[in-house]
């Protein structure tokens, strides 16, 4: 594992943070638990065995580690392209999912009534957490609002 320590030091020297250097060397260490040498054939075999298990981000973290490791070793290896990952989050959760979450709140939180109210406000009003934080009592109209019919 002397090579991995040298790799980590190389990463730090080349501007990576401690956390990135540790993550990259951990990814390479997992490769070497299965293979003895860093070759194109071994890399392809390793990645093909993981493609179904990893989500897009995990795959890309590993690809990034392999790119850096190949540069460190000064070897020419064909590294696959990054996988595109869906960056958009769901626009909403279903009512079923909401009530499922609501039923689990008492198990997770000690003062569950307050948390339930917060989650219900977020869900029923369609607010984002930041919008809820900006909500002031004086902005909430008292009484029922009558909806205008179109």
C-alpha positions in Angstrom: 0.0 0.0 0.0 3.1 2.2 -0.2 1.9 3.2 -3.7 -1.4 4.4 -2.3 0.3 6.6 0.3 2.5 8.1 -2.5 -0.7 8.6 -4.6 -2.4 10.4 -1.7 0.6 12.7 -1.2 0.7 13.4 -5.0 -3.0 14.4 -4.9 -2.3 16.8 -2.0 0.7 18.3 -3.8 -1.5 18.8 -6.9 -4.1 20.8 -5.1 -6.7 18.2 -3.9 -8.1 18.5 -0.4 -7.5 16.0 2.3 -11.0 14.6 1.9 -10.6 14.2 -1.9 -7.2 12.6 -1.5 -8.6 10.1 1.0 -11.7 9.4 -1.2 -9.6 8.8 -4.3 -7.1 6.6 -2.5 -10.0 4.6 -1.0 -11.5 4.1 -4.4 -8.2 2.9 -5.8 -7.7 0.6 -2.7 -11.0 -1.1 -3.5 -9.8 -1.8 -7.0 -6.6 -3.4 -5.7 -8.5 -5.6 -3.3 -9.6 -7.4 -6.4 -6.8 -6.9 -8.9 -3.0 -6.9 -8.6 -2.2 -4.5 -11.4 -3.7 -1.4 -12.9 -4.2 -2.5 -16.5 -6.8 -1.7 -19.1 -8.3 -5.2 -18.9 -8.5 -5.1 -15.1 -10.0 -1.6 -15.1 -12.7 -2.6 -17.7 -13.5 -5.8 -15.7 -13.8 -3.9 -12.5 -16.0 -1.2 -13.9 -18.3 -3.6 -15.7 -18.8 -5.5 -12.5 -19.8 -2.3 -10.7 -21.9 -0.6 -13.4 -25.2 -2.1 -12.1 -24.4 -1.5 -8.5 -23.3 2.1 -8.6 -25.5 5.1 -9.2 -24.2 7.8 -11.6 -22.5 9.8 -8.9 -20.7 6.8 -7.4 -19.6 5.7 -10.9 -18.3 9.2 -11.6 -16.4 9.5 -8.3 -14.6 6.2 -9.2 -13.9 7.4 -12.8 -12.3 10.5 -11.3 -10.1 8.5 -9.0 -9.0 6.3 -11.9 -8.2 9.4 -14.0 -6.0 10.8 -11.3 -4.4 7.5 -10.6 -3.5 7.0 -14.3 -1.9 10.5 -14.3 0.0 9.7 -11.1 1.4 6.5 -12.7 2.0 8.3 -16.0 0.3 5.5 -17.9 -2.0 5.8 -20.9 -5.2 4.0 -20.1 -8.6 4.6 -21.7 -10.9 5.7 -18.9 -14.6 5.6 -19.7 -16.6 8.8 -19.9 -18.5 10.1 -17.0 -22.2 9.1 -16.7 -24.7 11.8 -16.9 -26.6 12.1 -13.7 -30.1 13.5 -13.3 -29.6 16.8 -11.3 -33.3 17.7 -11.1 -35.1 16.5 -8.1 -38.7 15.4 -8.1 -41.1 18.4 -8.4 -43.3 16.9 -5.7 -43.9 13.8 -3.6 -47.1 11.8 -3.8 -49.7 12.0 -1.0 -49.0 8.4 -0.2 -45.3 9.1 0.3 -46.1 12.1 2.4 -48.3 10.1 4.8 -45.7 7.4 4.9 -43.1 10.0 6.0 -45.6 11.5 8.5 -46.2 8.1 10.1 -42.5 7.7 10.7 -41.9 11.1 12.3 -42.8 10.0 15.9 -40.2 7.2 15.7 -37.5 9.6 14.6 -38.2 12.8 16.6 -38.9 13.3 20.3 -41.2 16.3 19.8 -43.0 14.9 16.8 -46.1 17.1 16.9 -44.1 20.2 15.9 -42.2 18.3 13.2 -45.5 17.0 11.8 -46.9 20.5 11.6 -43.8 21.7 9.8 -44.0 18.8 7.3 -47.7 19.3 6.8 -47.3 23.0 6.1 -44.5 22.3 3.6 -46.6 19.7 1.9 -50.1 21.3 1.9 -48.8 24.8 1.0 -46.3 23.5 -1.5 -43.5 25.4 0.2 -39.8 24.8 0.0 -38.0 24.7 3.4 -36.4 28.1 2.8 -39.8 29.6 2.0 -41.2 28.3 5.3 -38.3 29.8 7.2 -39.1 33.2 5.6 -42.8 32.9 6.5 -43.9 35.5 9.1 -47.1 35.3 11.2 -48.1 38.8 10.0 -48.0 37.6 6.4 -50.6 34.9 7.1 -54.2 36.2 6.6 -56.6 35.3 9.4 -59.8 33.7 8.5 -60.8 31.8 5.4 -59.8 33.1 2.0 -62.6 32.9 -0.6 -61.3 31.7 -3.9 -62.6 33.6 -6.9 -64.2 31.5 -9.5 -62.9 31.9 -13.0 
